[in-house]
Amino acid sequence: MQKLEINKNKFRTQVKFADKAARLVLGELFRNHRPADRTLSGFFRENRQCGSKDRQFISESIYALLRYWGILRCFLPAERREELEKGNIRLGAQELPALFFAALYLDFQFIPWADALAAEVNIPWPKPANGPSASLLDRAEALAERFGHPGGFSLEMLVPEWVREKLPADFPMERFLDDLQRRPPMWLRAQCGDTAELLDELAEAGLNFRIHEKMENAIAVENSRVNLFTLEAFRKGKFEVQDLASQCIGLAANPKRKSRWWDACAGAGGKTLQLADLMARTGTVVASDIREYKLEDLRFRARRAGFPNIVTRPWDGRTVPPKQQQKFDGVLVDAPCSCGGVWRRNPDGRWILTPEEITEAAKLQYDILSAASPAVAPGGVLVYATCSLFPEENQDVVNRFLTAHPEFSLEEFADPLTGETVNGMLQVYSFDGDCDCMFVSRMRRKGRDDE
């Protein structure tokens, strides 16, 4: 539970800003499928009078609203709920603050805010069964009693109904739903020669952190109030913010020194930087993306950290130029996906994704993987990855690819989280490492002597 000091007059102003921001976020989310973080960032840029405490309240309230939307939506009249989920945000002056209260009450991390909101909208404090040890469902039922709702909630309300149908029969749904109630920590990846020195700098900055027991460069920062991007260590490129699951992809690729790799869907380049670092800044990593502005972000990050072995080159995802075919020791295809694996961090994604979009994503992923594969040299490595938890985008894509491309086969590698050997495909779930969900597959192309 966070210790917060509440100034009542200032708090009313914060509630007004949160109301305004939430209407914007919900409208853009349900009407235009625009991610909440982008809309919220734009709101803060246009409302610079919001200080750090204001932004914290606004952000936490909106993300709690999105995290528990599957339960909170039940408290709205059916007609109002249907309108809202089409992007028509017609809520009364007291309705959004009441929803904020309910969201923060369910979250139970920011009780002083919830208490202040209850006073603002005149809601008697619900008393859940089991008191301080109440579960999410206990708190939901207590809210239902206060709001005159019949109750009957379940944890499966935290995701759309269709999700279970897209998951394997043995999927550990209960553990996954438990994780969805909490954000993962912020994971950092050390990319400097002296990790001990970096840890000292982080400690001096007032950060509470822990190092992963198997991945020595992975550092989890819990509930930091320090802006990491202002730290001297960050400005010198000594670390990057990269989720633990994402770091597993580079370790599964395991590039060798002085080798030549292609990161075909590099985005802003977190994995490009990791590959270049794993190669001890030798060899070459060519980073490509269809979005030029993403490559500019990567060039900036590479310069900041002083990487001499990264070059960028646009790629449309269709064909590999003849001069680049069979030229790379390794190719990484971190394909565009449904992003179901990052729902802990971006809960808004749960409510706009459709089953049809997963099927469409899988078709695109197969096409990109097939298009990039000719760049792998004989005997080289092909790595396929997504931040999805749906087999249709993961194992199914790889199996289809291997059937159509017998020159490739799965290759065993060590699970970075445990050290155990896996058969060429690894699905990481959030509860495996307090992180996002991720899938990675490692394949080897036949050598010239094998063909």
SVG drawing of the C-alpha trace seen along z (x, -y; Angstrom):
<svg xmlns="http://www.w3.org/2000/svg" viewBox="-29 -25 64 59">
<polyline fill="none" stroke="black" stroke-width="0.4" points="0.0,0.0 1.4,-3.4 1.9,-6.1 0.3,-9.2 -0.4,-12.7 -3.7,-14.0 -4.3,-17.8 -8.1,-18.0 -8.1,-21.1 -5.3,-19.9 -6.9,-16.5 -10.1,-17.9 -8.0,-19.4 -6.3,-16.1 -9.7,-14.3 -10.8,-16.8 -7.7,-16.3 -8.0,-12.5 -11.7,-12.7 -10.6,-14.7 -7.7,-12.3 -9.8,-9.2 -12.5,-10.4 -9.8,-11.0 -8.1,-7.7 -11.3,-5.6 -12.6,-7.4 -9.3,-6.9 -9.1,-3.3 -12.5,-2.0 -13.2,-4.2 -9.8,-4.2 -7.9,-1.3 -5.2,-3.8 -3.0,-2.5 -3.7,-4.1 0.0,-5.0 0.3,-7.0 -2.9,-9.0 -1.9,-9.6 1.5,-10.8 -0.1,-13.3 -2.4,-14.5 0.5,-15.2 2.4,-17.1 -0.6,-19.3 -1.2,-19.8 2.3,-20.6 0.8,-22.1 0.3,-18.6 3.2,-17.9 4.7,-14.5 2.2,-13.7 -0.7,-14.8 0.6,-12.5 1.0,-9.6 -2.6,-9.9 -3.9,-10.3 -1.9,-7.3 -2.6,-5.0 -6.3,-5.7 -6.7,-5.2 -4.5,-2.0 -6.4,-0.6 -9.6,-1.3 -8.3,0.6 -6.8,3.4 -10.2,4.2 -12.5,3.1 -14.0,6.5 -15.4,6.2 -16.0,2.5 -18.1,2.5 -20.7,4.6 -21.6,1.6 -22.7,-0.5 -26.1,-0.2 -26.0,2.1 -26.9,-0.7 -24.2,-3.1 -21.6,-0.3 -22.4,0.5 -22.0,-3.1 -18.8,-3.5 -17.2,-0.5 -18.0,-1.9 -16.1,-5.1 -19.0,-7.3 -18.0,-8.4 -21.2,-9.8 -20.6,-9.6 -21.9,-11.9 -19.8,-14.2 -19.8,-11.7 -19.6,-8.5 -16.0,-8.5 -14.8,-9.5 -17.0,-6.7 -15.3,-4.3 -11.9,-5.6 -12.8,-4.9 -13.9,-1.3 -10.8,-0.7 -8.4,-1.9 -10.4,0.0 -10.0,3.2 -6.3,2.5 -5.8,1.9 -2.4,0.3 -3.5,-3.3 -6.1,-3.3 -5.6,-7.0 -6.7,-8.0 -9.6,-5.5 -10.7,-6.9 -10.5,-10.5 -12.5,-9.6 -15.1,-7.9 -15.6,-11.1 -15.8,-13.1 -18.6,-11.0 -20.2,-10.2 -19.8,-6.4 -19.7,-4.6 -16.6,-2.6 -17.2,1.1 -16.2,3.7 -15.1,6.8 -15.2,10.3 -11.9,11.3 -11.0,7.7 -7.3,6.8 -6.7,10.2 -9.6,9.8 -9.1,11.1 -9.9,9.2 -13.2,11.1 -14.0,10.3 -13.5,6.6 -15.6,6.9 -18.5,8.4 -18.2,5.7 -18.4,3.0 -21.4,4.8 -23.3,4.6 -22.6,0.9 -23.6,0.3 -26.7,2.4 -25.4,5.0 -26.1,8.7 -22.5,9.7 -21.3,13.1 -17.8,12.1 -15.0,14.3 -11.4,13.8 -12.0,14.7 -13.7,11.4 -10.2,9.9 -10.0,11.0 -12.6,11.2 -14.6,14.5 -13.0,15.6 -9.4,15.7 -9.7,19.2 -10.7,20.6 -7.4,19.4 -5.2,20.9 -4.1,24.5 -6.3,26.8 -3.6,27.1 -2.9,23.3 -2.5,22.3 -5.3,19.7 -5.6,19.2 -1.9,18.2 -2.1,16.0 -5.2,14.2 -3.6,13.7 -0.6,12.0 -2.9,9.7 -3.9,8.0 -0.3,6.6 2.1,4.9 5.5,6.5 8.5,4.7 10.6,2.6 13.4,4.7 16.8,3.3 19.5,4.9 23.1,3.9 25.2,3.3 28.5,2.1 31.8,3.8 31.5,3.2 28.0,4.3 29.1,3.9 29.8,0.3 26.4,-0.2 24.7,1.4 26.5,-1.0 25.2,-3.9 21.7,-2.6 21.8,-2.2 23.2,-5.7 20.2,-7.0 17.9,-5.5 16.7,-2.5 15.5,0.7 16.4,3.5 17.2,7.2 19.3,9.2 17.9,12.3 19.4,15.4 20.2,16.9 20.5,13.8 23.3,11.6 22.6,8.6 18.9,8.5 17.9,6.1 14.4,5.7 13.5,2.3 10.4,2.2 8.1,-0.7 10.7,-3.3 9.9,-7.0 13.2,-7.8 13.1,-8.8 15.5,-6.3 16.0,-8.3 17.6,-11.2 20.3,-9.0 23.9,-9.6 24.2,-5.8 21.4,-5.8 22.7,-8.8 26.0,-7.0 24.3,-3.9 25.2,-1.7 21.7,-0.1 18.6,0.2 15.0,0.7 14.1,4.1 11.7,6.6 13.1,9.9 11.1,11.9 12.5,9.8 16.0,10.4 15.5,14.1 15.2,13.7 18.7,12.3 20.1,15.1 18.3,17.7 19.8,16.3 23.3,16.5 25.2,14.7 28.9,15.4 31.7,12.8 32.6,11.3 29.5,12.8 27.0,11.1 23.4,10.8 20.2,9.3 17.5,8.0 14.8,8.0 12.0,6.3 14.1,4.2 11.6,1.5 13.4,-0.9 16.2,1.7 16.2,3.1 17.1,6.5 19.5,5.1 21.5,3.5 21.4,6.7 22.7,8.7 25.5,6.2 26.4,6.3 26.4,10.2 28.8,10.0 31.1,7.9 30.7,5.1 32.4,7.0 31.0,8.2 27.9,6.5 24.3,6.3 22.1,4.9 18.8,3.6 15.8,3.2 12.3,2.0 9.6,0.7 9.2,-2.4 12.1,-4.8 11.4,-6.8 12.0,-3.6 15.4,-3.2 16.2,-6.8 15.4,-6.0 17.8,-3.0 20.6,-5.1 20.3,-7.5 20.4,-4.7 23.4,-3.1 25.3,-6.3 24.5,-7.0 25.9,-3.6 28.9,-3.8 28.1,-0.7 30.4,-0.5 28.8,2.6 25.3,1.6 24.0,0.4 20.5,-0.3 18.7,0.5 15.0,0.2 13.1,3.4 9.6,3.8 9.1,7.3 8.7,8.8 11.9,10.0 15.6,10.1 17.7,8.4 19.8,11.0 23.1,9.5 21.9,10.2 20.7,13.7 22.6,16.4 24.9,13.7 24.0,13.7 25.2,16.1 21.9,15.3 18.6,13.7 16.2,12.6 12.5,12.1 10.7,10.5 7.5,10.3 4.6,7.9 2.0,9.7 -1.2,9.4 0.8,8.3 -1.3,10.5 1.9,11.2 2.1,7.6 -1.4,7.3 0.0,6.9 1.9,3.8 -0.7,2.6 -4.1,3.7 -6.0,1.7 -4.9,4.2 -7.2,6.9 -10.4,5.0 -9.7,4.1 -8.1,7.3 -10.3,9.7 -9.8,13.4 -9.8,12.4 -6.8,10.1 -4.8,13.0 -5.5,15.1 -4.5,12.1 -1.3,11.6 -0.4,15.2 -0.6,15.0 1.6,11.9 4.1,13.5 4.4,16.5 4.9,14.3 7.6,12.2 9.4,15.3 9.4,16.9 10.5,13.7 13.5,13.2 14.7,16.8 16.7,16.6 19.1,14.3 20.4,17.1 23.7,18.5 24.1,22.3 24.6,23.6 23.2,20.3 20.6,19.6 17.0,18.3 15.3,17.0 11.5,16.3 9.9,14.4 6.7,12.7 5.3,11.2 2.2,13.2 0.8,16.1 -1.4,17.6 -0.1,20.8 -1.7,19.6 1.0,16.9 3.8,19.0 4.2,22.8 1.7,23.0 3.6,20.4 6.9,22.2 5.5,25.6 4.0,24.3 7.3,22.7 9.3,25.9 6.9,27.9 7.3,25.6 11.1,25.1 12.7,28.5 16.1,26.8 15.5,25.6 15.1,27.6 14.6,26.8 17.7,26.6 17.9,27.1 18.9,24.2 19.1,23.4 16.1,21.7 17.7,18.4 15.4,18.4 16.2,21.9 19.2,23.2 17.2,26.3 17.4,27.5 14.3,26.9 13.6,28.5 13.9,25.4 10.7,23.6 10.2,21.7 7.0,20.1 7.7,17.8 4.7,16.9 4.5,14.0 4.7,16.2 7.9,17.8 9.9,14.7 7.6,11.8 7.7,10.4 5.8,10.2 4.9,13.3 7.1,14.2 7.7,16.9 11.0,17.7 12.1,20.4 15.6,21.2 16.1,23.0 19.2,24.0 19.7,24.0 21.4,27.0 25.0,26.5 26.4,26.9 27.6,30.4 24.1,31.4 22.3,30.3"/>
</svg>
